[in-house]
Amino acid sequence: MALTTLALDGDDTLWHSETHFAVTTERVLDLVRPWVDGDAATAHLLEVERKNLAVFGYGVKAFILSVIETVIEVSDGEVPAGRIHEVVGWAKELLDHPVELMDGVAETLDQLAGSYRLLLITKGDLLHQESKVARSGLADQFDAVEIVADKDTATYRRILDRHGIDPAEFVMAGNSVRSDVAPVVELGGWGVHVPFHLTWALEAHDGAGLADRVAVADGFAGLPAALDLLAARAAT
Ligand SMILES: [Mg+2]
């Protein structure tokens, strides 16, 4: 079976995202330092985010609501309203941040467009993701752009059905094994993990049971080599 369709993740695969969240998280730790140390604040924020995921979903607005909840809780309600106002300002900064492409994206996409039908599958705030796709200047490279609330097997199955793609000829590439690779392999597809040095704790995955259907790319520019490896496996 030939691999015909390649889908790419957006955040931390095509463009930087986690780097900006990390800067904001440092500001949060500074803000709450009068009440808790950095480790306790980090753990509290992560727990609030985990608990809120099902109601708020992913993205900047969900993150900032969890930050506000955390700041109020760890300060026992003592945090001044002015500081909360500041936090809301951080959300606006995150949403307005210029889109910075990862190294090698533009050239590598040009190269891949000759061999694959390209899709972009990204999750998070609809408005923010639409704006990032537009500002990235990459939209024309893709046959379709899918902005989804979550990346689970049901989501991928829906996308594959809608575009009439057989999972056996489908590859998804991204920085998150949990969201970009594991569900696609579960459906009978293929995955390329493009690791980024920062991974949000809630995206952690040990990669167990995925080895045969997954290749690891050395940065975005390493994608063609990783895809060649999978194509050879798919052909046998
Ligand atoms: Mg990502």
py3Dmol code that shows the C-alpha trace and the ligand (Angstrom):
import py3Dmol

protein = """\
ATOM      1  CA  MET A   1       0.000   0.000   0.000  1.00  0.00           C
ATOM      2  CA  ALA A   2       1.406   3.440  -0.927  1.00  0.00           C
ATOM      3  CA  LEU A   3       1.239   6.329   1.531  1.00  0.00           C
ATOM      4  CA  THR A   4      -0.713   9.069  -0.237  1.00  0.00           C
ATOM      5  CA  THR A   5      -1.866  11.551   2.393  1.00  0.00           C
ATOM      6  CA  LEU A   6       0.199  13.373   4.990  1.00  0.00           C
ATOM      7  CA  ALA A   7      -1.452  15.396   7.753  1.00  0.00           C
ATOM      8  CA  LEU A   8       0.543  17.847   9.842  1.00  0.00           C
ATOM      9  CA  ASP A   9      -0.027  19.225  13.307  1.00  0.00           C
ATOM     10  CA  GLY A  10       0.203  23.007  13.846  1.00  0.00           C
ATOM     11  CA  ASP A  11       1.393  23.957  17.355  1.00  0.00           C
ATOM     12  CA  ASP A  12       5.050  23.035  17.966  1.00  0.00           C
ATOM     13  CA  THR A  13       5.203  21.181  14.642  1.00  0.00           C
ATOM     14  CA  LEU A  14       4.709  23.934  12.021  1.00  0.00           C
ATOM     15  CA  TRP A  15       5.027  26.886  14.410  1.00  0.00           C
ATOM     16  CA  HIS A  16       6.126  27.686  17.965  1.00  0.00           C
ATOM     17  CA  SER A  17       3.529  27.535  20.746  1.00  0.00           C
ATOM     18  CA  GLU A  18       4.780  25.929  23.969  1.00  0.00           C
ATOM     19  CA  THR A  19       7.679  28.411  24.166  1.00  0.00           C
ATOM     20  CA  HIS A  20       5.147  31.232  24.608  1.00  0.00           C
ATOM     21  CA  PHE A  21       3.145  29.283  27.210  1.00  0.00           C
ATOM     22  CA  ALA A  22       6.391  28.632  29.114  1.00  0.00           C
ATOM     23  CA  VAL A  23       7.122  32.386  29.295  1.00  0.00           C
ATOM     24  CA  THR A  24       3.611  33.054  30.651  1.00  0.00           C
ATOM     25  CA  THR A  25       3.941  30.193  33.157  1.00  0.00           C
ATOM     26  CA  GLU A  26       7.124  31.835  34.509  1.00  0.00           C
ATOM     27  CA  ARG A  27       5.142  35.047  35.022  1.00  0.00           C
ATOM     28  CA  VAL A  28       2.452  33.084  36.874  1.00  0.00           C
ATOM     29  CA  LEU A  29       5.075  31.566  39.195  1.00  0.00           C
ATOM     30  CA  ASP A  30       6.409  35.080  39.941  1.00  0.00           C
ATOM     31  CA  LEU A  31       2.902  36.324  40.643  1.00  0.00           C
ATOM     32  CA  VAL A  32       2.119  33.625  43.219  1.00  0.00           C
ATOM     33  CA  ARG A  33       5.570  33.588  44.875  1.00  0.00           C
ATOM     34  CA  PRO A  34       4.271  35.496  47.966  1.00  0.00           C
ATOM     35  CA  TRP A  35       2.023  32.471  48.695  1.00  0.00           C
ATOM     36  CA  VAL A  36       3.621  29.299  47.240  1.00  0.00           C
ATOM     37  CA  ASP A  37       6.938  28.133  45.799  1.00  0.00           C
ATOM     38  CA  GLY A  38       7.409  27.354  42.114  1.00  0.00           C
ATOM     39  CA  ASP A  39       7.013  23.576  42.364  1.00  0.00           C
ATOM     40  CA  ALA A  40       3.779  23.772  44.343  1.00  0.00           C
ATOM     41  CA  ALA A  41       2.366  26.397  41.964  1.00  0.00           C
ATOM     42  CA  THR A  42       3.325  24.344  38.877  1.00  0.00           C
ATOM     43  CA  ALA A  43       1.705  21.223  40.319  1.00  0.00           C
ATOM     44  CA  HIS A  44      -1.453  23.129  41.311  1.00  0.00           C
ATOM     45  CA  LEU A  45      -1.797  24.728  37.862  1.00  0.00           C
ATOM     46  CA  LEU A  46      -1.342  21.379  36.112  1.00  0.00           C
ATOM     47  CA  GLU A  47      -4.005  19.775  38.312  1.00  0.00           C
ATOM     48  CA  VAL A  48      -6.462  22.607  37.593  1.00  0.00           C
ATOM     49  CA  GLU A  49      -5.740  22.340  33.837  1.00  0.00           C
ATOM     50  CA  ARG A  50      -6.261  18.568  33.923  1.00  0.00           C
ATOM     51  CA  LYS A  51      -9.571  18.970  35.761  1.00  0.00           C
ATOM     52  CA  ASN A  52     -10.744  21.736  33.388  1.00  0.00           C
ATOM     53  CA  LEU A  53      -9.766  20.064  30.111  1.00  0.00           C
ATOM     54  CA  ALA A  54     -13.153  18.421  29.595  1.00  0.00           C
ATOM     55  CA  VAL A  55     -15.036  21.704  30.103  1.00  0.00           C
ATOM     56  CA  PHE A  56     -12.667  24.327  28.655  1.00  0.00           C
ATOM     57  CA  GLY A  57     -10.861  22.278  25.995  1.00  0.00           C
ATOM     58  CA  TYR A  58      -7.422  23.314  24.712  1.00  0.00           C
ATOM     59  CA  GLY A  59      -5.852  26.659  23.924  1.00  0.00           C
ATOM     60  CA  VAL A  60      -4.976  30.043  25.373  1.00  0.00           C
ATOM     61  CA  LYS A  61      -8.391  30.940  26.819  1.00  0.00           C
ATOM     62  CA  ALA A  62      -8.649  27.590  28.624  1.00  0.00           C
ATOM     63  CA  PHE A  63      -5.108  28.009  29.935  1.00  0.00           C
ATOM     64  CA  ILE A  64      -5.713  31.531  31.241  1.00  0.00           C
ATOM     65  CA  LEU A  65      -8.969  30.564  32.990  1.00  0.00           C
ATOM     66  CA  SER A  66      -7.020  27.787  34.729  1.00  0.00           C
ATOM     67  CA  VAL A  67      -4.284  30.283  35.645  1.00  0.00           C
ATOM     68  CA  ILE A  68      -6.871  32.628  37.198  1.00  0.00           C
ATOM     69  CA  GLU A  69      -8.453  29.740  39.131  1.00  0.00           C
ATOM     70  CA  THR A  70      -5.002  28.648  40.348  1.00  0.00           C
ATOM     71  CA  VAL A  71      -3.902  32.137  41.381  1.00  0.00           C
ATOM     72  CA  ILE A  72      -7.083  32.697  43.397  1.00  0.00           C
ATOM     73  CA  GLU A  73      -6.844  29.269  45.060  1.00  0.00           C
ATOM     74  CA  VAL A  74      -3.165  29.332  46.034  1.00  0.00           C
ATOM     75  CA  SER A  75      -3.462  32.899  47.381  1.00  0.00           C
ATOM     76  CA  ASP A  76      -6.578  31.914  49.329  1.00  0.00           C
ATOM     77  CA  GLY A  77      -8.426  34.730  47.575  1.00  0.00           C
ATOM     78  CA  GLU A  78      -5.864  37.381  48.550  1.00  0.00           C
ATOM     79  CA  VAL A  79      -4.604  38.101  45.022  1.00  0.00           C
ATOM     80  CA  PRO A  80      -5.577  41.706  44.111  1.00  0.00           C
ATOM     81  CA  ALA A  81      -7.985  42.251  41.206  1.00  0.00           C
ATOM     82  CA  GLY A  82      -5.304  44.323  39.485  1.00  0.00           C
ATOM     83  CA  ARG A  83      -3.081  41.249  39.211  1.00  0.00           C
ATOM     84  CA  ILE A  84      -5.967  39.229  37.673  1.00  0.00           C
ATOM     85  CA  HIS A  85      -6.375  42.041  35.146  1.00  0.00           C
ATOM     86  CA  GLU A  86      -2.691  41.599  34.324  1.00  0.00           C
ATOM     87  CA  VAL A  87      -3.263  37.867  33.714  1.00  0.00           C
ATOM     88  CA  VAL A  88      -6.036  38.675  31.232  1.00  0.00           C
ATOM     89  CA  GLY A  89      -3.514  40.901  29.457  1.00  0.00           C
ATOM     90  CA  TRP A  90      -1.142  37.912  29.184  1.00  0.00           C
ATOM     91  CA  ALA A  91      -3.906  36.006  27.365  1.00  0.00           C
ATOM     92  CA  LYS A  92      -4.214  38.822  24.832  1.00  0.00           C
ATOM     93  CA  GLU A  93      -0.438  38.826  24.340  1.00  0.00           C
ATOM     94  CA  LEU A  94      -0.440  35.059  23.727  1.00  0.00           C
ATOM     95  CA  LEU A  95      -3.298  35.374  21.224  1.00  0.00           C
ATOM     96  CA  ASP A  96      -1.641  38.273  19.371  1.00  0.00           C
ATOM     97  CA  HIS A  97       1.831  36.777  19.266  1.00  0.00           C
ATOM     98  CA  PRO A  98       3.344  36.690  15.757  1.00  0.00           C
ATOM     99  CA  VAL A  99       3.466  33.191  14.233  1.00  0.00           C
ATOM    100  CA  GLU A 100       7.057  31.909  14.161  1.00  0.00           C
ATOM    101  CA  LEU A 101       7.566  28.910  11.904  1.00  0.00           C
ATOM    102  CA  MET A 102       9.804  26.075  13.078  1.00  0.00           C
ATOM    103  CA  ASP A 103      13.116  25.664  11.237  1.00  0.00           C
ATOM    104  CA  GLY A 104      12.895  24.219   7.725  1.00  0.00           C
ATOM    105  CA  VAL A 105       9.072  24.298   7.470  1.00  0.00           C
ATOM    106  CA  ALA A 106       8.645  26.319   4.263  1.00  0.00           C
ATOM    107  CA  GLU A 107      11.268  24.421   2.212  1.00  0.00           C
ATOM    108  CA  THR A 108      10.256  20.999   3.516  1.00  0.00           C
ATOM    109  CA  LEU A 109       6.551  21.608   2.798  1.00  0.00           C
ATOM    110  CA  ASP A 110       7.406  22.560  -0.802  1.00  0.00           C
ATOM    111  CA  GLN A 111       9.309  19.301  -1.121  1.00  0.00           C
ATOM    112  CA  LEU A 112       6.513  17.180   0.433  1.00  0.00           C
ATOM    113  CA  ALA A 113       3.773  18.771  -1.682  1.00  0.00           C
ATOM    114  CA  GLY A 114       5.202  16.937  -4.707  1.00  0.00           C
ATOM    115  CA  SER A 115       4.678  13.518  -3.114  1.00  0.00           C
ATOM    116  CA  TYR A 116       1.681  13.781  -0.795  1.00  0.00           C
ATOM    117  CA  ARG A 117      -1.781  15.232  -0.490  1.00  0.00           C
ATOM    118  CA  LEU A 118      -1.289  17.559   2.513  1.00  0.00           C
ATOM    119  CA  LEU A 119      -3.761  18.229   5.333  1.00  0.00           C
ATOM    120  CA  LEU A 120      -3.338  20.425   8.396  1.00  0.00           C
ATOM    121  CA  ILE A 121      -4.994  19.114  11.568  1.00  0.00           C
ATOM    122  CA  THR A 122      -4.713  21.379  14.590  1.00  0.00           C
ATOM    123  CA  LYS A 123      -6.588  21.634  17.887  1.00  0.00           C
ATOM    124  CA  GLY A 124      -7.419  24.510  20.225  1.00  0.00           C
ATOM    125  CA  ASP A 125      -9.357  27.802  20.157  1.00  0.00           C
ATOM    126  CA  LEU A 126     -11.082  28.045  16.761  1.00  0.00           C
ATOM    127  CA  LEU A 127     -10.476  31.792  16.354  1.00  0.00           C
ATOM    128  CA  HIS A 128      -6.837  31.604  17.451  1.00  0.00           C
ATOM    129  CA  GLN A 129      -6.045  28.585  15.254  1.00  0.00           C
ATOM    130  CA  GLU A 130      -7.740  30.211  12.231  1.00  0.00           C
ATOM    131  CA  SER A 131      -5.672  33.321  12.811  1.00  0.00           C
ATOM    132  CA  LYS A 132      -2.449  31.318  13.180  1.00  0.00           C
ATOM    133  CA  VAL A 133      -3.138  29.391   9.972  1.00  0.00           C
ATOM    134  CA  ALA A 134      -3.781  32.686   8.140  1.00  0.00           C
ATOM    135  CA  ARG A 135      -0.720  34.443   9.607  1.00  0.00           C
ATOM    136  CA  SER A 136       1.557  31.451   8.961  1.00  0.00           C
ATOM    137  CA  GLY A 137       1.244  32.059   5.212  1.00  0.00           C
ATOM    138  CA  LEU A 138       1.032  28.267   4.755  1.00  0.00           C
ATOM    139  CA  ALA A 139      -2.722  27.826   4.142  1.00  0.00           C
ATOM    140  CA  ASP A 140      -2.337  27.467   0.355  1.00  0.00           C
ATOM    141  CA  GLN A 141      -0.006  24.499   0.811  1.00  0.00           C
ATOM    142  CA  PHE A 142      -2.821  22.381   2.231  1.00  0.00           C
ATOM    143  CA  ASP A 143      -5.619  20.546   0.513  1.00  0.00           C
ATOM    144  CA  ALA A 144      -7.702  21.021   3.681  1.00  0.00           C
ATOM    145  CA  VAL A 145      -7.344  22.589   7.116  1.00  0.00           C
ATOM    146  CA  GLU A 146      -9.115  20.879  10.021  1.00  0.00           C
ATOM    147  CA  ILE A 147      -9.408  22.735  13.347  1.00  0.00           C
ATOM    148  CA  VAL A 148     -10.669  20.327  15.993  1.00  0.00           C
ATOM    149  CA  ALA A 149     -11.541  20.424  19.701  1.00  0.00           C
ATOM    150  CA  ASP A 150      -9.579  17.260  20.485  1.00  0.00           C
ATOM    151  CA  LYS A 151      -7.405  14.762  18.630  1.00  0.00           C
ATOM    152  CA  ASP A 152      -8.810  11.370  19.558  1.00  0.00           C
ATOM    153  CA  THR A 153      -9.585   8.351  17.380  1.00  0.00           C
ATOM    154  CA  ALA A 154     -13.178   9.524  16.787  1.00  0.00           C
ATOM    155  CA  THR A 155     -11.919  12.869  15.457  1.00  0.00           C
ATOM    156  CA  TYR A 156      -9.416  11.264  13.091  1.00  0.00           C
ATOM    157  CA  ARG A 157     -11.973   8.712  11.895  1.00  0.00           C
ATOM    158  CA  ARG A 158     -14.384  11.540  11.050  1.00  0.00           C
ATOM    159  CA  ILE A 159     -11.705  13.441   9.100  1.00  0.00           C
ATOM    160  CA  LEU A 160     -10.584  10.321   7.193  1.00  0.00           C
ATOM    161  CA  ASP A 161     -14.198   9.439   6.323  1.00  0.00           C
ATOM    162  CA  ARG A 162     -14.989  12.953   5.166  1.00  0.00           C
ATOM    163  CA  HIS A 163     -11.996  13.060   2.830  1.00  0.00           C
ATOM    164  CA  GLY A 164     -12.392   9.441   1.695  1.00  0.00           C
ATOM    165  CA  ILE A 165      -8.941   8.420   2.968  1.00  0.00           C
ATOM    166  CA  ASP A 166      -8.044   4.804   3.783  1.00  0.00           C
ATOM    167  CA  PRO A 167      -6.138   4.824   7.133  1.00  0.00           C
ATOM    168  CA  ALA A 168      -3.561   2.412   5.653  1.00  0.00           C
ATOM    169  CA  GLU A 169      -2.395   5.167   3.259  1.00  0.00           C
ATOM    170  CA  PHE A 170      -2.536   7.978   5.849  1.00  0.00           C
ATOM    171  CA  VAL A 171       0.353   9.435   7.868  1.00  0.00           C
ATOM    172  CA  MET A 172       0.011  12.028  10.632  1.00  0.00           C
ATOM    173  CA  ALA A 173       3.100  13.952  11.739  1.00  0.00           C
ATOM    174  CA  GLY A 174       3.400  16.045  14.877  1.00  0.00           C
ATOM    175  CA  ASN A 175       5.213  16.751  18.123  1.00  0.00           C
ATOM    176  CA  SER A 176       2.701  14.965  20.384  1.00  0.00           C
ATOM    177  CA  VAL A 177       2.760  11.155  20.458  1.00  0.00           C
ATOM    178  CA  ARG A 178      -0.487  11.201  22.449  1.00  0.00           C
ATOM    179  CA  SER A 179      -2.450  13.469  20.074  1.00  0.00           C
ATOM    180  CA  ASP A 180      -0.752  13.207  16.683  1.00  0.00           C
ATOM    181  CA  VAL A 181       0.519   9.643  16.512  1.00  0.00           C
ATOM    182  CA  ALA A 182      -1.159   7.148  18.873  1.00  0.00           C
ATOM    183  CA  PRO A 183      -4.815   7.614  17.771  1.00  0.00           C
ATOM    184  CA  VAL A 184      -3.880   7.427  14.069  1.00  0.00           C
ATOM    185  CA  VAL A 185      -1.880   4.212  14.580  1.00  0.00           C
ATOM    186  CA  GLU A 186      -4.857   2.826  16.509  1.00  0.00           C
ATOM    187  CA  LEU A 187      -7.006   3.380  13.397  1.00  0.00           C
ATOM    188  CA  GLY A 188      -4.533   1.491  11.192  1.00  0.00           C
ATOM    189  CA  GLY A 189      -2.595   4.531   9.989  1.00  0.00           C
ATOM    190  CA  TRP A 190       1.008   5.689  10.325  1.00  0.00           C
ATOM    191  CA  GLY A 191       2.722   8.320  12.436  1.00  0.00           C
ATOM    192  CA  VAL A 192       5.812  10.475  12.419  1.00  0.00           C
ATOM    193  CA  HIS A 193       6.878  11.910  15.736  1.00  0.00           C
ATOM    194  CA  VAL A 194       8.632  15.257  15.286  1.00  0.00           C
ATOM    195  CA  PRO A 195       9.909  15.853  18.833  1.00  0.00           C
ATOM    196  CA  PHE A 196      10.101  19.363  20.254  1.00  0.00           C
ATOM    197  CA  HIS A 197      12.157  19.979  23.382  1.00  0.00           C
ATOM    198  CA  LEU A 198       9.158  21.368  25.311  1.00  0.00           C
ATOM    199  CA  THR A 199       6.121  19.108  25.797  1.00  0.00           C
ATOM    200  CA  TRP A 200       3.135  20.071  27.935  1.00  0.00           C
ATOM    201  CA  ALA A 201       2.800  17.494  30.753  1.00  0.00           C
ATOM    202  CA  LEU A 202      -0.777  16.662  29.692  1.00  0.00           C
ATOM    203  CA  GLU A 203       0.539  15.549  26.254  1.00  0.00           C
ATOM    204  CA  ALA A 204       2.905  12.957  27.759  1.00  0.00           C
ATOM    205  CA  HIS A 205       2.845   9.429  26.239  1.00  0.00           C
ATOM    206  CA  ASP A 206       5.351   6.586  26.612  1.00  0.00           C
ATOM    207  CA  GLY A 207       4.947   5.464  22.977  1.00  0.00           C
ATOM    208  CA  ALA A 208       4.362   1.843  24.026  1.00  0.00           C
ATOM    209  CA  GLY A 209       3.197  -0.475  21.244  1.00  0.00           C
ATOM    210  CA  LEU A 210       3.649   2.062  18.440  1.00  0.00           C
ATOM    211  CA  ALA A 211       7.148   1.275  17.122  1.00  0.00           C
ATOM    212  CA  ASP A 212       6.249  -0.594  13.889  1.00  0.00           C
ATOM    213  CA  ARG A 213       4.026   2.137  12.534  1.00  0.00           C
ATOM    214  CA  VAL A 214       5.950   5.180  13.742  1.00  0.00           C
ATOM    215  CA  ALA A 215       9.139   6.904  12.646  1.00  0.00           C
ATOM    216  CA  VAL A 216      10.906   9.742  14.447  1.00  0.00           C
ATOM    217  CA  ALA A 217      11.942  12.792  12.433  1.00  0.00           C
ATOM    218  CA  ASP A 218      15.053  14.793  13.203  1.00  0.00           C
ATOM    219  CA  GLY A 219      13.308  18.175  13.190  1.00  0.00           C
ATOM    220  CA  PHE A 220      10.795  19.275  10.533  1.00  0.00           C
ATOM    221  CA  ALA A 221      13.471  19.044   7.855  1.00  0.00           C
ATOM    222  CA  GLY A 222      13.867  15.371   8.794  1.00  0.00           C
ATOM    223  CA  LEU A 223      10.278  14.579   7.753  1.00  0.00           C
ATOM    224  CA  PRO A 224      11.006  13.366   4.182  1.00  0.00           C
ATOM    225  CA  ALA A 225      13.560  10.830   5.478  1.00  0.00           C
ATOM    226  CA  ALA A 226      11.157   9.568   8.170  1.00  0.00           C
ATOM    227  CA  LEU A 227       8.367   9.273   5.573  1.00  0.00           C
ATOM    228  CA  ASP A 228      10.629   7.294   3.217  1.00  0.00           C
ATOM    229  CA  LEU A 229      11.215   4.852   6.060  1.00  0.00           C
ATOM    230  CA  LEU A 230       7.464   4.383   6.631  1.00  0.00           C
ATOM    231  CA  ALA A 231       6.741   4.174   2.885  1.00  0.00           C
ATOM    232  CA  ALA A 232       9.227   1.301   2.622  1.00  0.00           C
ATOM    233  CA  ARG A 233       7.504  -0.500   5.510  1.00  0.00           C
ATOM    234  CA  ALA A 234       4.053   0.119   4.018  1.00  0.00           C
ATOM    235  CA  ALA A 235       5.159  -1.316   0.672  1.00  0.00           C
ATOM    236  CA  THR A 236       6.158  -4.703   2.143  1.00  0.00           C
TER     237      THR A 236
END
"""
ligand_1 = """\
1
MG
Mg 1.464 20.129 18.552
"""
view = py3Dmol.view(width=600, height=400)
view.addModel(protein, "pdb")
view.setStyle({"model": 0}, {"cartoon": {"style": "trace"}})
view.addModel(ligand_1, "xyz")
view.setStyle({"model": 1}, {"stick": {}})
view.zoomTo()
view.show()
